[in-house]
Amino acid sequence: MANIRQQINIAAPSREVWNVLTSAEGWKRWWAEEARLEARSGGRIVLTVEGDDGEPIEERGVFHELRPTRKLEIAWDATSPAKTKGTRLQFTISRDGDETRVALIHSGGGILDDEDARADLEKEWRSALKALRRSMEGD
């Protein structure tokens, strides 16, 4: 099964990175136009993002696992209209000297088995992780 693995270091405390990844306001800072979520195991997450055609798309999922300030995993709904439907997204947060390392694994689902679609999603994640870092570091 294909997956995407990326990581980035952010000059911010792990607790602050965790708060961005587990709050609606946090997701709106770097990824979504709108966000609703319940950051608890089994809690829902709904992110409204701009689709390739410029129209809004809802990414719907469930928090599968949360280990405060260390790890969170989202299972995206298989019936979602988003291209990430049926996939899993995992963030692992750890200290790296004076910075916080955020490691991402995006796995499962049909989109990751399509080589071109996976390459596009890899680019999207690179850009998104840089946006996360900018939102945290104020650049």
C-alpha positions as a printed Julia matrix, in Angstrom:
139×3 Matrix{Float64}:
   0.0    0.0     0.0
   1.38   3.4    -1.01
   1.79   6.22    1.45
   3.25   9.7     1.78
   5.86  10.46    4.44
   7.06  13.98    5.11
   8.4   15.95    8.03
   9.25  19.51    8.93
  10.81  21.28   11.88
   9.02  24.25   13.42
  10.52  26.8    15.81
   7.67  26.53   18.32
   6.94  24.45   21.42
   5.26  21.06   20.91
   2.22  22.18   22.92
   1.61  25.07   20.5
   1.93  22.76   17.47
  -0.49  20.32   19.14
  -3.0   23.12   19.75
  -2.9   24.13   16.07
  -3.53  20.52   14.97
  -6.38  19.98   17.42
  -8.38  23.22   17.15
 -10.66  24.68   14.5
  -8.84  28.02   14.63
  -5.53  26.19   14.23
  -6.6   24.34   11.06
  -7.96  27.6     9.62
  -4.54  29.21   10.1
  -2.82  26.88    7.66
  -5.17  24.5     5.81
  -8.92  25.08    5.77
 -11.3   27.91    4.98
 -13.66  26.6     7.67
 -13.2   23.95   10.34
 -15.34  22.15   12.91
 -13.89  19.51   15.14
 -14.07  17.66   18.43
 -10.47  16.82   19.34
 -11.08  13.53   21.14
 -10.84   9.91   20.15
 -13.96   9.26   18.04
 -14.6   12.99   17.6
 -15.56  14.37   14.2
 -13.46  16.7    12.05
 -14.94  18.62    9.11
 -12.69  20.89    7.08
 -13.9   23.02    4.19
 -11.2   23.5     1.58
 -11.07  24.89   -1.93
 -11.32  22.17   -4.58
  -9.35  22.08   -7.81
 -12.26  23.83   -9.54
 -12.39  26.61   -6.92
 -15.56  25.27   -5.33
 -15.63  24.39   -1.61
 -15.26  20.73   -0.64
 -15.84  19.2     2.78
 -13.22  16.81    4.09
 -14.95  14.74    6.77
 -13.31  12.36    9.16
 -12.94  11.03   12.68
 -10.09  11.39   15.13
  -8.97   7.8    15.41
  -6.18   8.28   17.94
  -4.98  11.21   20.05
  -1.99  11.17   22.38
  -1.71  14.75   23.64
   1.33  16.65   22.34
   2.69  13.47   20.65
   0.42  11.89   18.05
  -2.91  12.25   16.29
  -4.51  10.19   13.58
  -7.49  11.08   11.43
  -9.49   8.52    9.45
 -11.08  10.35    6.51
 -14.64   9.28    5.71
 -14.85   6.89    2.74
 -18.03   8.65    1.53
 -16.51  12.13    1.67
 -16.48  14.12   -1.58
 -12.82  15.02   -0.92
 -10.02  13.31   -2.84
  -8.6   12.1     0.51
 -11.68   9.94    1.17
 -10.93   6.61    2.78
  -7.38   7.57    3.75
  -5.64   7.99    7.12
  -3.56  10.93    8.17
  -1.14  10.65   11.07
   0.89  13.44   12.68
   3.68  12.62   15.13
   5.08  15.5    17.16
   8.48  15.37   18.88
  11.17  17.7    20.18
  14.24  18.19   18.01
  16.64  20.43   19.91
  14.98  23.84   20.23
  12.4   22.99   17.59
   9.43  20.69   17.19
   9.49  18.03   14.47
   6.17  17.25   12.81
   6.19  13.97   10.89
   3.26  13.17    8.62
   2.15   9.84    7.2
  -0.79   9.8     4.78
  -1.85   6.25    3.91
  -4.59   4.09    2.41
  -7.29   4.91   -0.09
  -7.31   4.83   -3.88
  -5.71   8.24   -4.43
  -2.39   7.06   -3.04
  -2.31   4.07   -5.42
  -2.49   6.4    -8.44
   1.1    7.57   -9.13
   0.16  10.99  -10.56
  -2.43  11.72   -7.88
   0.03  10.68   -5.16
   2.71  12.99   -6.63
   0.22  15.88   -6.62
  -0.74  15.14   -3.02
   2.93  14.97   -2.01
   3.43  18.48   -3.44
   0.28  19.66   -1.66
   1.57  18.3     1.67
   5.0   19.92    1.19
   3.28  23.25    0.63
   0.86  22.68    3.53
   3.61  21.82    6.01
   5.48  24.98    4.99
   2.25  26.94    5.54
   1.95  25.31    8.98
   5.5   26.38    9.81
   4.87  29.95    8.56
   1.68  30.17   10.61
   3.57  29.09   13.74
   6.75  31.11   13.23
   5.08  34.27   11.96
   7.14  34.53    8.77
